[in-house]
Amino acid sequence: MAPHAPPLPLLLLLLLLAVTAAVTNGEEPCPRTPGPQSTVARLKDQLLSHYVAEEMPPTQGGAALAVEHAVLIKHIPGIYNNLAEVQITVALSWHDSRLEWDPAQYDFLWTILADSTSIWVPFIGVQSHPTNVPEWVDLTEHMCAVTSPGEVMCMLGMTAPAHCLSDYRGWPQDEHNCSFHVGSWMLTSERLFLKDLHLRLATAPGTSWQVQEHGFATTNASVGPDGRARSSTHIWLQLRHREAVMAVAAYAPALALTVMTLSSLWLPSACGERLALVAISVLAHCTVLVYLSWWLEGGARAPRIVVFHRDGLCAAAAALLVLVGARRLQASRRAAPSWLSAGLARLRASPAGPLLLPAAAHQPDLQLKLISCGVPQPAEAPEVDAASPAPDADVEAAGTGGGDGEGDATDGGSDALVATATAAGAASDAEWWGAASVLAQRLGAAGVCSALLAALLRLLLAH
């Protein structure tokens, strides 16, 4: 029986593949007919076929080319070492007669986009100070709009370094006067000049830097390094720091330390808690000053908050010295000098005595306060009854079985009087030293309170 023949469609497919391979082997493919060119591509080929991007646009009579410019301030990241980084967008507009065309011949196409590297664009630089080297703008990734009358407009984004004159007195609401220069430093003012500046602000309302005032001045007589005049624009900004977090971090410790120092003055001078509270206040003022030194930069004048903490540290140190002196006076057991007792007596008798010195009847209250603070009080001398016989006399009488009773009683009475006078003198000295301690405490408290309140008032009124 004969084998089955292959199906006819398969034979036709193999024959078609063999013919195609024989025809196309070693031969070029057939060229395609190009489609219709777009209007934009046709216009660009017509305009840029003989265009030289390195040559300036021609002007009438060889006059300088006028370039209109506008500056948009977008964002201010911060100020470091009296140098602000200002993110801006510069819009440039000029006339180039080589880029004119008739819109009727190109389907009424009025505007096209061109790469900034394919047409002539003025070299624009930014200087933070006229003596610094300008920073040039990168034009490789920018597009420019060209209109049919030959007007060209380019949008250039850059970061301008602005030199600032800083005033840190109101930190963290410090103010800075910053300025920078925009100009074409490669071309002299005889060939190019800037005109009609439009300055706009587009900073977000939530930024930490607020532009209080701004302005500009365009000049065509800015002298370059070679001594020739250039066209440049001087832009200045008055910035103010308005960061709420830093304000809270700066003023909250100031109020807390003021309350701590003032509250310590209400405690008695011999109370140990007052000594600890004043010592903590001194250490806290030093810690805050060290903390602020990390945030602040150098300036001509110190911030008011730093001056306040300096005054607060001095007041707390003075309160500590007054406290130590008052404790020494309170603990003194020496005989009070005559000038001290006489002066305190005159002061107590004066109209201001009740305000500066406590009355003698109030001394037990003062001792009660000292006892409540844990201060040990000296033991008082035992009272001796002058009418009772002396112990020595009784012993002597008992040993001898008699004697001159009146003489013994007289001798015993004189000894009792001497002991009573000694105890009274010791109590009087303690009273005078205690009065001196209270007077030093009250005068020191008044001085410290006045200094702290004056410093706090200056700080609050300054803002």
VENJO-V270717 format. One record per residue. N is the residue number from 1. RES is the residue in one small letter. OMEGA is omega in radians with two decimals (NA if undefined). Layout:
n: <N N>
res: <RES RES>
omega: <OMEGA OMEGA>
This chain:
n: <1 2 3 4 5 6 7 8 9 10 11 12 13 14 15 16 17 18 19 20 21 22 23 24 25 26 27 28 29 30 31 32 33 34 35 36 37 38 39 40 41 42 43 44 45 46 47 48 49 50 51 52 53 54 55 56 57 58 59 60 61 62 63 64 65 66 67 68 69 70 71 72 73 74 75 76 77 78 79 80 81 82 83 84 85 86 87 88 89 90 91 92 93 94 95 96 97 98 99 100 101 102 103 104 105 106 107 108 109 110 111 112 113 114 115 116 117 118 119 120 121 122 123 124 125 126 127 128 129 130 131 132 133 134 135 136 137 138 139 140 141 142 143 144 145 146 147 148 149 150 151 152 153 154 155 156 157 158 159 160 161 162 163 164 165 166 167 168 169 170 171 172 173 174 175 176 177 178 179 180 181 182 183 184 185 186 187 188 189 190 191 192 193 194 195 196 197 198 199 200 201 202 203 204 205 206 207 208 209 210 211 212 213 214 215 216 217 218 219 220 221 222 223 224 225 226 227 228 229 230 231 232 233 234 235 236 237 238 239 240 241 242 243 244 245 246 247 248 249 250 251 252 253 254 255 256 257 258 259 260 261 262 263 264 265 266 267 268 269 270 271 272 273 274 275 276 277 278 279 280 281 282 283 284 285 286 287 288 289 290 291 292 293 294 295 296 297 298 299 300 301 302 303 304 305 306 307 308 309 310 311 312 313 314 315 316 317 318 319 320 321 322 323 324 325 326 327 328 329 330 331 332 333 334 335 336 337 338 339 340 341 342 343 344 345 346 347 348 349 350 351 352 353 354 355 356 357 358 359 360 361 362 363 364 365 366 367 368 369 370 371 372 373 374 375 376 377 378 379 380 381 382 383 384 385 386 387 388 389 390 391 392 393 394 395 396 397 398 399 400 401 402 403 404 405 406 407 408 409 410 411 412 413 414 415 416 417 418 419 420 421 422 423 424 425 426 427 428 429 430 431 432 433 434 435 436 437 438 439 440 441 442 443 444 445 446 447 448 449 450 451 452 453 454 455 456 457 458 459 460 461 462 463>
res: <m a p h a p p l p l l l l l l l l a v t a a v t n g e e p c p r t p g p q s t v a r l k d q l l s h y v a e e m p p t q g g a a l a v e h a v l i k h i p g i y n n l a e v q i t v a l s w h d s r l e w d p a q y d f l w t i l a d s t s i w v p f i g v q s h p t n v p e w v d l t e h m c a v t s p g e v m c m l g m t a p a h c l s d y r g w p q d e h n c s f h v g s w m l t s e r l f l k d l h l r l a t a p g t s w q v q e h g f a t t n a s v g p d g r a r s s t h i w l q l r h r e a v m a v a a y a p a l a l t v m t l s s l w l p s a c g e r l a l v a i s v l a h c t v l v y l s w w l e g g a r a p r i v v f h r d g l c a a a a a l l v l v g a r r l q a s r r a a p s w l s a g l a r l r a s p a g p l l l p a a a h q p d l q l k l i s c g v p q p a e a p e v d a a s p a p d a d v e a a g t g g g d g e g d a t d g g s d a l v a t a t a a g a a s d a e w w g a a s v l a q r l g a a g v c s a l l a a l l r l l l a h>
omega: <-3.09 3.12 -3.13 3.09 3.13 3.14 -3.08 3.13 3.14 3.10 3.12 3.14 3.12 3.10 3.13 3.13 3.13 3.11 3.14 3.13 3.14 -3.09 -3.05 -3.09 3.09 -3.13 3.10 3.06 -3.12 3.13 3.13 3.10 -3.11 3.12 3.14 -3.13 -3.13 -3.10 -3.13 3.13 3.13 3.13 3.13 3.09 -3.13 -3.08 -3.00 -3.13 3.12 -3.10 3.09 -3.05 -3.11 -3.11 3.11 3.06 3.12 3.11 3.14 3.09 -3.13 3.14 3.12 3.13 3.13 -3.14 3.04 -3.10 3.09 -3.11 3.09 3.12 -3.04 -3.01 3.09 -3.10 -3.12 -3.14 -3.12 3.13 3.10 3.10 -3.11 3.04 -3.09 3.09 -3.05 3.00 -3.12 3.08 -3.13 -3.14 3.13 -3.10 3.09 -3.09 3.13 -3.11 3.09 3.07 3.13 -3.10 -3.12 -3.14 -3.11 3.06 3.12 3.06 -3.02 -3.04 3.04 3.08 -3.13 3.08 -3.09 3.11 -3.11 3.11 3.12 3.11 -3.14 3.10 -3.10 3.11 -3.13 3.09 3.02 3.12 -3.09 3.14 -3.11 3.07 -3.11 3.05 -3.06 -3.11 3.08 -3.07 -3.01 -3.07 -3.14 3.09 3.13 3.09 -3.13 3.12 -3.07 3.07 -3.14 3.09 -3.12 3.10 -3.14 3.07 -3.05 3.07 -3.09 3.03 -3.07 3.01 -3.09 3.08 -3.02 2.92 -2.94 3.05 -3.06 -3.11 -3.12 -3.12 0.15 2.96 -3.10 -3.10 -3.10 3.02 -3.04 -3.14 3.04 -3.05 3.06 -3.12 3.07 -3.00 3.14 -3.08 3.11 -3.13 3.06 -3.13 -3.11 3.04 -3.13 -3.13 2.99 3.10 3.04 -3.10 -3.11 3.10 3.11 -3.13 -3.13 -3.11 -3.11 -3.14 -3.09 3.12 -3.13 3.11 -3.13 3.14 3.11 3.13 -3.11 3.07 -3.13 3.13 3.09 -3.09 3.10 -3.05 3.14 3.14 -3.12 3.13 3.14 -3.05 3.05 3.08 -3.10 3.12 3.11 -3.13 3.13 -3.11 3.00 -3.04 3.08 3.13 -3.12 3.13 -3.04 -3.11 3.13 3.11 3.11 -3.14 -3.11 -3.01 3.13 3.08 3.13 3.13 -3.13 -3.14 3.07 3.11 -3.14 -3.12 -3.14 -3.13 3.13 -3.11 -3.14 3.13 3.08 -3.06 -3.10 -3.10 -3.11 3.13 3.13 3.11 3.12 -3.11 3.13 3.11 3.09 3.12 3.11 3.13 -3.14 3.08 3.10 3.13 3.13 3.11 3.07 3.12 -3.13 -3.14 3.10 -3.06 -2.99 3.04 -3.11 3.12 -3.12 -3.11 -3.13 3.09 -3.11 -3.13 3.08 3.08 3.11 3.12 3.04 3.10 3.10 3.08 3.09 3.13 3.11 3.09 3.09 3.10 3.10 3.11 3.12 -3.14 3.12 3.11 3.12 3.11 3.10 3.10 -3.12 -3.10 -3.10 3.12 3.10 3.11 -3.13 3.11 -3.07 -3.13 3.12 -3.13 -3.14 3.13 3.11 3.11 3.10 -3.14 3.12 3.13 -3.13 3.11 3.14 -3.10 -3.13 3.13 -3.05 -3.08 3.06 3.10 -3.12 3.13 -3.12 -3.13 3.06 3.09 3.13 3.10 3.10 3.08 3.13 3.11 3.12 3.08 3.10 -3.14 3.14 -3.13 3.13 3.13 -3.12 3.12 3.14 3.12 -3.12 3.11 -3.10 -3.11 -3.12 -3.13 3.13 -3.14 -3.14 3.13 3.13 -3.14 -3.14 3.13 -3.13 -3.09 -3.06 3.14 3.12 3.12 -3.14 -3.07 -3.11 3.12 3.12 3.14 3.13 3.11 3.12 3.13 3.12 3.08 3.12 3.12 3.12 3.13 3.14 3.13 3.11 3.12 3.13 3.10 3.11 3.12 3.12 3.10 3.10 3.12 -3.14 3.10 3.09 3.10 3.09 3.10 3.13 3.13 3.11 3.14 -3.08 3.09 3.09 3.11 3.12 3.12 3.13 3.12 3.13 -3.13 -3.13 -3.14 3.09 3.11 3.12 3.13 3.08 -3.13 -3.10 -3.13 -3.13 -3.13 NA>
